[in-house]
């Protein structure tokens, strides 16, 4: 199967487990669409446009998601310290708590996968995916 197809199942599992963990922890208003905002390395200090690029969302769609998260008390949007015309996202205490649940869940899943694959194979997988992430980041930077 193509690598993209092989990446789908783990991604779906992560989303499902993260959503279940968030809801179990009382974050019932977090929707699957919000997970893109919370994805690594997290939204704190980021401009909405960068978050939109990271998730392949339009700026309008990202601003809608950010508005919902702001209404839920997860984030605030502040003026950028170097450019008052630009806004940056800041996590609130509630946002940091949700991000912690996400981190705990993904760590649990990764430990399970590392145990199942063995340390060497898992390290190789992680290294290859990290390199792919760098390539994708370079492509985003080139298109700005």
Backbone as numpy.savetxt, mean C-alpha at the origin, in Angstrom:
# Nx Ny Nz CAx CAy CAz Cx Cy Cz
2.62 -20.99 -16.64 1.80 -19.78 -16.64 2.66 -18.51 -16.64
2.13 -17.43 -17.16 2.87 -16.17 -17.12 3.10 -15.71 -15.67
4.20 -15.01 -15.46 4.54 -14.53 -14.11 3.42 -13.65 -13.56
2.84 -12.81 -14.40 1.74 -11.95 -13.94 0.59 -12.75 -13.36
0.29 -13.88 -13.99 -0.78 -14.74 -13.48 -0.37 -15.38 -12.16
0.90 -15.73 -12.03 1.38 -16.34 -10.79 1.40 -15.34 -9.63
1.54 -14.07 -9.93 1.53 -13.04 -8.89 0.11 -12.76 -8.39
-0.88 -13.06 -9.21 -2.26 -12.74 -8.88 -2.75 -13.43 -7.61
-2.54 -14.73 -7.50 -3.09 -15.47 -6.36 -2.53 -14.98 -5.03
-1.21 -14.81 -4.89 -0.72 -14.26 -3.62 -1.26 -12.85 -3.34
-1.39 -12.04 -4.38 -1.91 -10.69 -4.19 -3.35 -10.71 -3.70
-4.16 -11.59 -4.28 -5.56 -11.71 -3.85 -5.62 -12.20 -2.41
-4.78 -13.16 -2.06 -4.76 -13.68 -0.70 -4.35 -12.58 0.30
-3.34 -11.81 -0.04 -2.91 -10.72 0.84 -4.06 -9.74 1.05
-4.70 -9.32 -0.02 -5.82 -8.38 0.10 -6.92 -8.94 1.00
-7.26 -10.21 0.79 -8.32 -10.83 1.59 -7.93 -10.87 3.07
-6.73 -11.32 3.36 -6.28 -11.43 4.74 -6.16 -10.06 5.41
-5.65 -9.08 4.68 -5.54 -7.73 5.23 -6.91 -7.16 5.53
-7.85 -7.32 4.61 -9.20 -6.80 4.86 -9.84 -7.49 6.06
-9.68 -8.80 6.18 -10.25 -9.53 7.32 -9.61 -9.05 8.62
-8.30 -8.86 8.62 -7.61 -8.40 9.83 -8.03 -6.99 10.21
-8.16 -6.11 9.22 -8.61 -4.74 9.50 -10.01 -4.75 10.11
-10.90 -5.52 9.52 -12.28 -5.58 10.05 -12.31 -6.19 11.44
-11.50 -7.24 11.67 -11.43 -7.85 13.00 -10.90 -6.86 14.04
-10.05 -5.93 13.61 -9.47 -4.94 14.52 -10.36 -3.71 14.69
-11.53 -3.71 14.04 -12.46 -2.60 14.20 -12.39 -1.53 13.13
-11.61 -1.74 12.10 -11.51 -0.77 11.00 -12.49 -1.17 9.90
-13.79 -1.17 10.25 -14.83 -1.65 9.34 -15.07 -0.74 8.15
-14.63 0.50 8.24 -14.90 1.44 7.15 -13.79 1.46 6.10
-12.74 0.66 6.28 -11.70 0.56 5.26 -12.22 -0.37 4.16
-12.15 0.13 2.94 -12.60 -0.62 1.77 -11.41 -1.18 1.02
-11.60 -2.23 0.23 -10.48 -2.76 -0.56 -9.79 -1.69 -1.42
-10.54 -0.75 -1.94 -9.94 0.31 -2.76 -8.96 1.17 -1.95
-9.15 1.25 -0.64 -8.26 2.05 0.21 -6.89 1.41 0.38
-6.79 0.12 0.14 -5.52 -0.57 0.37 -4.40 -0.02 -0.50
-4.74 0.47 -1.67 -3.71 1.08 -2.52 -3.06 2.27 -1.86
-3.82 3.03 -1.09 -3.27 4.19 -0.39 -2.29 3.72 0.69
-2.63 2.63 1.36 -1.82 2.13 2.47 -0.63 1.27 2.03
-0.54 0.95 0.73 0.52 0.04 0.29 1.90 0.59 0.62
2.85 -0.33 0.74 4.23 0.02 1.06 4.76 1.05 0.08
5.41 2.08 0.51 5.91 2.36 1.86 4.94 3.16 2.73
3.70 3.26 2.31 2.71 3.99 3.08 2.55 5.41 2.56
1.46 6.06 2.93 1.15 7.37 2.36 1.73 8.56 3.11
2.23 8.36 4.32 2.63 9.50 5.15 3.74 10.30 4.48
3.47 11.59 4.29 4.43 12.49 3.68 4.40 12.51 2.16
3.53 11.72 1.55 3.46 11.64 0.10 2.45 12.63 -0.47
2.70 13.07 -1.67 1.74 13.90 -2.39 0.68 13.00 -3.01
-0.55 13.46 -3.09 -1.61 12.66 -3.71 -1.27 12.18 -5.12
-0.59 13.02 -5.90 -0.22 12.63 -7.25 0.72 11.44 -7.29
1.64 11.37 -6.33 2.56 10.24 -6.24 1.79 8.97 -5.88
0.85 9.10 -4.94 0.02 7.95 -4.57 -0.79 7.47 -5.77
-1.29 8.41 -6.57 -2.05 8.04 -7.77 -1.16 7.27 -8.75
0.07 7.75 -8.95 0.99 7.05 -9.84 1.30 5.66 -9.34
1.54 5.53 -8.04 1.88 4.24 -7.45 0.78 3.21 -7.63
-0.45 3.66 -7.63 -1.59 2.74 -7.72 -2.21 2.70 -9.12
-1.63 3.44 -10.04 -2.16 3.54 -11.40 -3.60 4.06 -11.40
-3.89 4.96 -10.47 -5.21 5.58 -10.39 -5.12 7.00 -10.95
-6.25 7.52 -11.36 -6.27 8.92 -11.77 -6.14 9.79 -10.51
-5.73 11.02 -10.70 -5.63 11.93 -9.56 -7.00 12.15 -8.92
-8.04 12.20 -9.76 -9.38 12.39 -9.24 -9.81 11.20 -8.38
-9.53 9.99 -8.86 -9.89 8.79 -8.09 -9.11 8.75 -6.77
-7.83 9.09 -6.82 -7.03 9.10 -5.59 -7.56 10.14 -4.62
-7.90 11.31 -5.10 -8.43 12.34 -4.20 -9.75 11.90 -3.58
-10.55 11.14 -4.31 -11.79 10.60 -3.75 -11.48 9.63 -2.61
-10.51 8.73 -2.84 -10.12 7.77 -1.79 -9.55 8.51 -0.57
-8.73 9.51 -0.82 -8.14 10.28 0.28 -9.22 11.02 1.06
-10.21 11.52 0.36 -11.33 12.19 1.04 -12.05 11.21 1.96
-12.30 10.01 1.47 -12.96 9.00 2.29 -12.12 8.66 3.53
-10.82 8.50 3.34 -9.94 8.17 4.47 -9.83 9.35 5.44
-9.90 10.55 4.92 -9.89 11.73 5.79 -11.17 11.78 6.62
-12.30 11.49 5.98 -13.58 11.46 6.68 -13.59 10.39 7.78
-12.89 9.27 7.53 -12.81 8.19 8.50 -11.79 8.42 9.60
-11.04 9.51 9.49 -10.06 9.84 10.53 -8.72 9.14 10.37
-8.42 8.63 9.18 -7.17 7.91 8.95 -6.03 8.82 8.50
-6.37 9.88 7.80 -5.36 10.78 7.27 -5.80 12.23 7.42
-4.84 13.12 7.26 -5.11 14.53 7.03 -4.31 14.92 5.80
-4.68 16.01 5.18 -3.90 16.55 4.07 -3.44 17.94 4.49
-2.15 18.15 4.40 -1.54 19.41 4.84 -0.77 20.03 3.70
-0.48 21.31 3.84 0.37 21.97 2.86 1.78 21.42 2.96
2.42 21.27 1.82 3.81 20.81 1.77 4.69 21.89 2.40
5.66 21.49 3.25 6.48 22.51 3.92 7.29 23.38 2.97
7.64 22.87 1.78 8.44 23.64 0.83 7.63 24.35 -0.25
6.37 23.93 -0.41 5.53 24.51 -1.46 4.09 24.50 -0.96
3.61 25.63 -0.49 2.27 25.73 0.09 1.15 25.38 -0.89
1.44 25.40 -2.20 0.42 25.05 -3.18 0.22 23.55 -3.28
1.18 22.78 -2.79 1.15 21.33 -2.86 0.70 20.76 -1.52
-0.09 19.70 -1.58 -0.57 19.04 -0.36 0.20 17.73 -0.16
0.34 17.33 1.09 0.90 16.03 1.43 -0.05 15.32 2.38
0.00 14.01 2.34 -0.84 13.18 3.20 -0.09 12.90 4.49
-0.81 12.99 5.59 -0.26 12.64 6.90 -1.20 11.64 7.55
-0.63 10.55 8.07 -1.43 9.58 8.80 -1.77 10.13 10.18
-2.97 9.86 10.61 -3.38 10.18 11.97 -3.05 8.98 12.86
-3.34 9.09 14.14 -3.13 7.97 15.04 -3.92 6.74 14.56
-5.16 6.99 14.12 -5.99 5.90 13.60 -5.37 5.30 12.33
-4.82 6.14 11.49 -4.17 5.67 10.26 -2.94 4.82 10.55
-2.14 5.27 11.52 -0.96 4.48 11.92 -1.39 3.13 12.50
-2.48 3.12 13.25 -2.97 1.87 13.84 -3.42 0.90 12.74
-4.11 1.41 11.74 -4.54 0.56 10.62 -3.32 0.05 9.86
-2.35 0.91 9.64 -1.13 0.50 8.95 -0.39 -0.58 9.73
-0.43 -0.51 11.05 0.21 -1.54 11.89 -0.48 -2.89 11.70
-1.81 -2.88 11.63 -2.55 -4.13 11.40 -2.17 -4.71 10.04
-2.08 -3.86 9.05 -1.67 -4.31 7.71 -0.28 -4.93 7.77
0.64 -4.26 8.44 2.00 -4.77 8.56 2.08 -6.11 9.28
1.32 -6.23 10.36 1.31 -7.50 11.11 0.77 -8.64 10.25
-0.25 -8.34 9.48 -0.87 -9.37 8.63 0.09 -9.80 7.53
0.71 -8.86 6.86 1.62 -9.23 5.78 2.86 -9.94 6.32
3.33 -9.55 7.50 4.46 -10.24 8.11 4.11 -11.69 8.42
2.92 -11.91 8.95 2.46 -13.27 9.24 2.41 -14.12 7.97
1.86 -13.55 6.90 1.78 -14.28 5.63 3.17 -14.58 5.08
4.05 -13.60 5.15 5.39 -13.79 4.62 6.17 -14.84 5.40
5.98 -14.88 6.71 6.64 -15.92 7.51 6.16 -17.31 7.07
4.87 -17.42 6.85 4.30 -18.69 6.39 4.90 -19.09 5.04
4.98 -18.14 4.11 5.52 -18.44 2.79 7.01 -18.78 2.87
7.74 -18.07 3.72 9.17 -18.36 3.88 9.37 -19.77 4.44
8.54 -20.15 5.39 8.62 -21.51 5.94 8.30 -22.54 4.86
7.30 -22.26 4.05 6.87 -23.20 3.02 7.90 -23.35 1.89
8.54 -22.25 1.51 9.48 -22.28 0.39 10.91 -22.58 0.81
11.21 -22.32 2.07 12.59 -22.44 2.54 13.27 -21.09 2.40
14.26 -20.84 3.27 14.87 -19.52 3.33 15.56 -19.08 2.03
16.25 -20.00 1.37 16.99 -19.61 0.17 16.06 -19.24 -0.98
15.09 -20.07 -1.25 14.14 -19.81 -2.34 13.32 -18.56 -2.05
12.88 -18.42 -0.79 12.09 -17.24 -0.44 12.92 -15.97 -0.58
14.17 -16.01 -0.15 15.06 -14.84 -0.29 15.24 -14.48 -1.77
15.38 -15.48 -2.62 15.51 -15.24 -4.06 14.26 -14.60 -4.65
13.11 -15.10 -4.22 11.84 -14.52 -4.67 11.73 -13.07 -4.23
12.04 -12.82 -2.96 11.97 -11.45 -2.44 12.93 -10.54 -3.18
14.13 -11.02 -3.46 15.12 -10.22 -4.18 14.64 -9.89 -5.60
14.09 -10.88 -6.29 13.60 -10.65 -7.65 12.45 -9.66 -7.67
11.54 -9.79 -6.71 10.40 -8.86 -6.66 10.84 -7.45 -6.27
11.83 -7.34 -5.41 12.38 -6.03 -5.05 13.01 -5.37 -6.28
13.74 -6.14 -7.05 14.35 -5.60 -8.26 13.28 -5.17 -9.25
12.22 -5.95 -9.39 11.12 -5.58 -10.27 10.48 -4.28 -9.79
10.32 -4.14 -8.48 9.76 -2.90 -7.91 10.63 -1.70 -8.27
11.94 -1.86 -8.21 12.87 -0.78 -8.57 12.72 -0.41 -10.04
12.58 -1.40 -10.90 12.38 -1.15 -12.33 11.09 -0.36 -12.54
10.02 -0.76 -11.86 8.75 -0.07 -12.01 8.84 1.37 -11.48
9.55 1.57 -10.36 9.75 2.91 -9.83 10.53 3.78 -10.82
11.53 3.20 -11.46 12.32 3.94 -12.45 11.44 4.36 -13.62
10.53 3.48 -14.03 9.63 3.81 -15.13 8.67 4.94 -14.74
8.18 4.93 -13.50 7.31 6.01 -13.04 8.08 7.32 -13.03
9.30 7.29 -12.52 10.12 8.51 -12.46 10.40 9.04 -13.87
10.63 8.16 -14.81 10.91 8.57 -16.19 9.70 9.23 -16.85
8.49 8.90 -16.42 7.27 9.43 -17.02 6.78 10.70 -16.38
7.45 11.17 -15.36 7.00 12.41 -14.69 7.36 13.62 -15.49
